[in-house]
Amino acid sequence: MFGRAARPGRMQPSAPTSAPQTASDPASNPAKNTVSSAVKKKWVRLQTRRGRLNRTFMGRLRPNRLLTAIFRPIWRMRRGITLGAQGAVIDPEGRVLLVRHGYRPGWWFPGGGVEWGETLEAALARELKEEVGVSVTGPVELHGVYSNFASFPGDHIVVFVVRNWQRNGEYWKLGEIAEAGMFRRDELPEQTERGTRARIDEIFDALPKTPLW
């Protein structure tokens, strides 16, 4: 009924003990674990902020137009085709809005390049707003598509007629636009660019359109 007593000189087996923990064992150094976890979380937050920056600010950042003019030849060698949208903005008196750029001679329709992810109409509205403060308030009319081979063998210009619009005073974009104004057909600036003048004749006189700018 009772267990036998241990014989003298015989050791009773002891309960197994766990292996000793070393300094390299993560469980033996909770302070080190805490520091490593904090560093990892900080790194993840940093990468997340960088991703957000790339998707927001850097994703919307457009290059300076002066840099665009400088690097345009390089981009054109890498791209087969370039596309621009220009607007013949006409008021009820029959005057047309022309601009003179600070980086090239002549008077032109306001407008600019079509960016990735943009429709032609969206690019036109953006450029008119940025360059001369014109807001498109109604449908625009597609006038024609022209190959501007004199500028670059792959360059094309799409011209729209804009009759529904309003303008923010006499605004124009400083640094890019040197001058802007409304002109009657018989009062066009002497240095009106040849292709621009030809498009004005087509619009007002219903002349046949040519494929080249």
Residue pairs with C-beta under 8 A, 6 or more apart in sequence:
6 12
21 27
21 28
22 28
23 29
26 32
26 33
62 115
63 71
65 103
65 175
65 176
66 103
66 175
66 176
68 113
69 103
69 104
75 82
76 82
76 152
76 154
76 155
79 154
80 154
81 154
81 155
81 156
82 113
82 152
82 154
82 155
82 156
83 113
83 114
83 120
83 156
83 157
83 158
84 111
84 112
84 113
84 114
84 155
84 156
84 157
84 158
85 111
85 112
85 113
85 114
85 120
85 121
85 123
85 124
85 127
85 157
85 158
85 160
86 108
86 109
86 110
86 111
86 124
86 157
86 158
86 159
86 160
87 97
87 109
87 110
87 111
87 124
87 127
87 128
87 134
87 140
87 159
87 160
87 161
87 162
88 96
88 109
88 143
88 159
88 160
88 161
88 162
88 199
88 200
88 203
89 96
89 97
89 109
89 110
89 128
89 132
89 134
89 162
89 165
90 96
90 97
90 161
90 162
90 163
90 203
91 97
91 182
93 184
94 184
94 185
94 204
95 182
95 183
95 184
96 109
96 182
96 183
96 185
96 200
97 109
97 110
97 132
97 134
97 180
97 181
97 182
97 183
98 107
98 108
98 109
98 110
98 180
98 181
98 183
98 188
98 189
98 192
98 196
99 107
99 108
99 109
99 110
99 131
99 132
99 172
99 177
99 179
99 180
100 106
100 107
100 108
100 177
100 178
100 179
100 180
100 189
100 191
101 108
101 176
101 177
101 178
102 175
102 176
102 177
102 178
103 176
105 191
106 191
106 192
106 193
106 196
107 188
107 189
107 191
107 192
107 193
107 196
108 193
108 196
109 159
109 196
109 199
110 127
110 128
110 131
110 132
110 134
110 177
110 180
111 124
111 127
111 128
111 131
111 157
112 123
112 127
112 130
112 131
113 123
114 120
114 123
115 123
118 126
120 158
120 160
121 140
121 160
124 136
124 140
124 160
124 162
125 135
125 136
128 134
128 135
128 136
128 162
128 165
129 135
130 173
131 172
131 173
131 176
131 177
131 180
132 167
132 171
132 172
132 173
132 177
132 180
133 167
133 168
133 169
133 171
133 172
134 162
134 165
134 166
134 167
134 168
135 165
135 166
135 167
135 168
136 162
136 164
136 165
137 164
137 165
137 166
138 163
138 164
138 165
139 164
140 160
140 161
140 162
140 164
141 160
141 161
141 162
141 163
142 158
142 159
142 160
143 159
143 160
143 161
143 199
143 202
143 203
143 209
144 158
144 159
144 199
144 202
144 209
145 156
145 157
145 158
145 159
146 156
146 157
146 158
146 159
146 195
146 199
146 210
146 211
146 212
146 213
147 155
147 156
147 211
147 212
147 213
148 155
148 156
148 157
148 195
148 212
148 213
149 155
149 212
149 213
150 213
151 213
157 195
157 213
159 199
161 203
170 180
172 179
172 180
183 189
185 200
185 204
188 197
188 200
192 200
195 213
198 210
198 213
201 207
202 208
202 209
